[in-house]
Amino acid sequence: MYSARQRRLRDWRATFAKDFMARYNIKTARYVSFSDYQEARQHINEVKYDTVIKASGLAAGKGVILPTSKHEAEDTLKKIMLEKCFGDSGNEVVIEEFLEGEELSLLTFCDGYTIRSLPASQDHKRVNDGDVGPNTGGMGAYAPAPAATPEVVEEMHKAVQATIDAMRRSEDHPFVGLLFTGFMVTKDGPRVLEYNVRFGDPETQTLLPLLSMDTDLAEIMVACTEGRLDSVQFHIRPGSSVTVVAAAGGYPESYKKGDIISIDQSYTLTENDHVFHAGTALNDGLLETAGGRVLAATSTAESLQKALSQAYNIIDTISWPGKHYRKDIAYRAMTTSARIQPPSLESGMTYASAGVSISAGVELVERIRSLVKETAIPAAMSELGGFGGVIDPAKAGYEEIPLLITGTDGVGTKLQVAQAINLHSTIGIDLVAMNANDLIVHGAKPLYFTDVFSCSRLDMKVAEDVIKGICDGCKEAGCALVGGETAEMADFFLPGRYDVVGACTGAIARNKRLLPDKQAMKEGDALLGLASSGCHSNGFSLIRKIVEKSHLRYNDRAPWDEQTVGRSLLTPTRIYVKPLLKLVDADLVKGMAHITGGGLWENIPRMLPESLAAELDASSWECPPVLKWLKRAGYVDNHEFARTFNTGLGMVLVVDSSLADEATRQLSESDERVFRIGHLAQRKVESCVIQNIEIWDA
């Protein structure tokens, strides 16, 4: 049993710690503690700064919440204080000022007088990449953290020494043991966030391998108890250490146990590698999952980048159904190349040692060669692997040199959803759609496409999946993929991240009408809308925020359809090229607007003359369930909704009212869903007017 004093130290409640820091002028954030829910709620609504809410007692490492709005803060208070989501730990809460900066953890051995600290580390509490999603016990850590400059470390040590001195001199309780101190490095210097009287997880797995071979952990612990810490060896190895935690699918909420864990036996761990088991069990000789955080891989190396790569290599050799791990451990440290240690000059520097594999790039070209060949059109005269793509417009059916129209675009943060669920086969379709749809609105036939795939380290399977999607999109748009660039930039991208952009060029015969034909447009012209396939590729920064605030995971079943959230959101952008080319050839259309970023409000006016406005009736087309859910869950007002999302329309056409039925018939024969959504009218003030928008709230 713990004594009263031991319990006070073990729990070192948030209220006790904050009062302690105030008594001894240890720099920390402003705070107030509450045991009454209504008083805490009133305080949240009165303060003018962002807040952090802490359950006062221990809460399995999850009792610290960072709400992003007052509404979320109130909801958090209710769950902690009334619903007791953390049990008795939530009887009292501390509401403190949210400090901005780099967060560091400092683990310090103490004998009541002397302190000896391990290197400052940074951990990752949120479950998903980019520090989003619910808090966990820790998804990874690395040390030493670059934010812990010598000046910062000196200030942190001053705070820890002041803490130890105050405990001995004024609190009549000399502290002996391991003190875990959380710091925030603000623009004004380090500030203490919290104390814990225990080793931290996963910081401990990261830090202990950095102890030198002549440093005896047991001897350090004994020396602490005997008041002679200054008499023992305490040395830290040069280099870095990284830990990556792999968790069961669904963690930190409900998760499955009993999945068989498979290990690639061909992979050999070195003396610098460790695998720490946590939620595992042996059942009839088979290793199974038995907890939320299943295991962790730790590696040490002469550089952070190498240690990071080794830890991920280990994690990749261990698998079970639903395994989840963050792919951006140490991303804060990897944001500037200056923080990456160069390889030893003694061994000779190579392009590969700098993070670029030429052989991997060559192999990728060979793997995609057959896919690219399937996109060939008669006008494409070169093969993959040359210095440039050659196009002969004459072989595309143009008797004289046509007008060339080109565009470039990307997919935006929809990529983060693909990377979160490791599904990359549809992103390429989006990329082609965003470019090719921009060409067809001018009446141009897309001829050729090029792409740039940029990444930290080339993952052959991911790159191949993305390029396969590009090839699928090119075939759907009727253009050839004539070349591309694969760029490995280890010092620029976070591990596991990539970006992809494309460019497409099309042509239109000189005797054809170049769209939009603003002079031909007149009052009374009909507006036709083509149904979108969902979110397409816009608004994903807001979409991801709404999903997070709704406490949904990408592998949860979507509230709006039968798929998972992630797979549904990755529904590819619809490519409208071939059906619309038929209308262009039949001279049935005066103008088109591709509904992308800016929504209806911004894109429709781009095709109109200054004298005319588009008048739309929102009740005349269907808004997809996914967009309705996002609007409702995100409390998105109607104007913002129509400015951010496509509202169900991927393309809007201007046609003569007498030709609207024929245009609708032809598009319907091409399996397009067509809505007559409004007409052109004399412009008064606004260039786009949408009536009956309240239907989106139904």
Secondary structure, DSSP 4 states (H G I P E B T S, - for coil): ---HHHHHHHH--HHHHHHHHHHTT--B--EEEES-HHHHHHHHHH-SS-EEEEESS--TT--EE--SSHHHHHHHHIIIIIS-TTGGGGSSEEEEEPP-SEEEEEEEEESSS-EEEPPPBEE--EEETTTEEEE-S-SEEEES-TT--HHHHHHHHHHHHHHHHHHHHTSS----EEEEEEEEEETTEEEEEEEESS--TTHHHHHGGGB-TT--HHHHHHHHHTT-GGGS---B-SSEEEEEEEE-TTTTSS----PBPEE-TT----TTEEEEESSEEEETTEEEE-SSEEEEEEEEESSHHHHHHHHHHHHHTEE-TT-EE-S-TTTTTTSSGGGSPPPPGGG---TTTTT--HHHHHHHHHHHHHHHHTT--TTB---TTSSS--B-GGGGT-SSPPEEEEEEEE-TTHHHHHHHHT--TTHHHHHHHHHHHHHHTTTPEEEEEEEEEEESS--HHHHHHHHHHHHHHHHHHT-EEEEEEEEE-TTTSPTT-EEEEEEEEEEE-TTSPPSP-GGG--TT-EEEEEEPSSSTTS-HHHHHHHHHHTT--TTSBPSSSSSBHHHHHTPPPPP-HHHHHHHHHTT--SEEEE--TTHHHHHGGGGS-TTEEEEEEGGGSPPPHHHHHHHHHTT--HHHHHHHS-TTEEEEEEE-GGGHHHHHHHHHHTT--EEEEEEEEE-SS-SEEEE-GGGGG-
